[in-house]
Amino acid sequence: MGHGPAVKLGKDNAASYKTRLGIYMFILYTCVYAGFVTINAVNPSLMQNVVLGQTLAVVYGFFLIVFAFVLAIVYNQLCNAAERRMNS
C-alpha cells in the first residue's frame, strides 16, 4: 500500500534554463575552489597569513562553505521564478 506523487507531474518548460544555470554555477564554484587548491599547491605559506583574525586557510575555507550555501539559495530563487514564468 503506497501513494502516488503529491502533485501531477508534467512537462517542465524551465528544465533547460535550470540545467544551464546549474552548470554555470558549478563552473563558478569550481573556479573559486580551484583558487583555494592552487594557493595550497603553489604557495602554501600564503595560507598562514592572518586575515580577519584567522589564517587565510580558515577564512577561505569558511568562505567556500558560505559561498556554496549562497549559490544554492540563488539557484533556488532563480529556478522558482523561471518555473512560474515558463510553466504558467
C-alpha positions as CSV (number, residue, x, y, z in Angstrom):
1,M,0.0,0.0,0.0
2,G,1.6,3.3,-1.1
3,H,0.6,6.6,-2.5
4,G,1.4,8.4,-5.7
5,P,3.1,11.7,-6.2
6,A,1.8,14.7,-4.3
7,V,1.3,16.7,-7.5
8,K,0.7,15.7,-11.1
9,L,4.0,15.9,-12.9
10,G,4.1,17.4,-16.3
11,K,6.5,18.9,-18.8
12,D,8.9,21.4,-17.2
13,N,9.5,24.1,-19.7
14,A,12.2,25.6,-17.5
15,A,14.3,22.5,-17.4
16,S,16.9,23.7,-19.9
17,Y,17.2,27.0,-18.2
18,K,17.7,25.3,-14.8
19,T,20.2,22.9,-16.3
20,R,22.2,25.7,-17.9
21,L,22.1,27.8,-14.7
22,G,23.3,24.8,-12.6
23,I,26.2,24.2,-14.9
24,Y,27.3,27.8,-14.8
25,M,27.1,27.9,-11.0
26,F,29.0,24.7,-10.8
27,I,31.8,26.1,-13.0
28,L,31.9,29.3,-11.0
29,Y,32.2,27.4,-7.7
30,T,34.8,25.1,-9.2
31,C,36.9,28.1,-10.3
32,V,36.7,29.6,-6.8
33,Y,37.6,26.2,-5.2
34,A,40.4,25.7,-7.8
35,G,41.9,29.0,-6.5
36,F,42.0,27.5,-3.0
37,V,43.7,24.3,-4.2
38,T,46.1,26.3,-6.4
39,I,47.2,28.5,-3.5
40,N,47.8,25.4,-1.3
41,A,49.7,23.7,-4.1
42,V,51.8,26.6,-5.3
43,N,52.4,28.8,-2.3
44,P,51.1,27.0,0.9
45,S,52.8,29.5,3.2
46,L,50.4,32.2,1.9
47,M,47.6,30.3,3.8
48,Q,49.4,31.2,7.1
49,N,48.7,35.0,6.6
50,V,46.3,36.3,9.1
51,V,43.1,37.8,7.7
52,L,40.1,38.9,9.8
53,G,41.8,37.5,12.9
54,Q,42.2,34.0,11.4
55,T,44.6,32.4,8.9
56,L,43.7,32.7,5.2
57,A,43.1,29.0,5.1
58,V,40.3,29.1,7.7
59,V,38.8,32.3,6.2
60,Y,38.9,30.9,2.6
61,G,37.5,27.5,3.8
62,F,34.6,29.1,5.6
63,F,34.0,31.4,2.6
64,L,33.8,28.3,0.3
65,I,31.1,26.8,2.6
66,V,29.1,30.1,2.8
67,F,29.5,30.7,-0.9
68,A,28.1,27.2,-1.7
69,F,25.1,28.0,0.5
70,V,24.5,31.4,-1.1
71,L,24.7,29.8,-4.6
72,A,22.1,27.2,-3.6
73,I,19.7,29.9,-2.4
74,V,20.2,32.0,-5.5
75,Y,19.8,28.9,-7.7
76,N,16.5,28.0,-5.9
77,Q,15.1,31.5,-6.2
78,L,16.0,31.8,-9.9
79,C,14.6,28.4,-10.7
80,N,11.4,29.1,-8.9
81,A,11.0,32.3,-10.8
82,A,11.7,30.6,-14.1
83,E,9.2,27.8,-13.3
84,R,6.5,30.3,-12.5
85,R,7.3,32.3,-15.7
86,M,7.7,29.4,-18.1
87,N,5.2,26.9,-16.8
88,S,2.1,29.0,-16.4
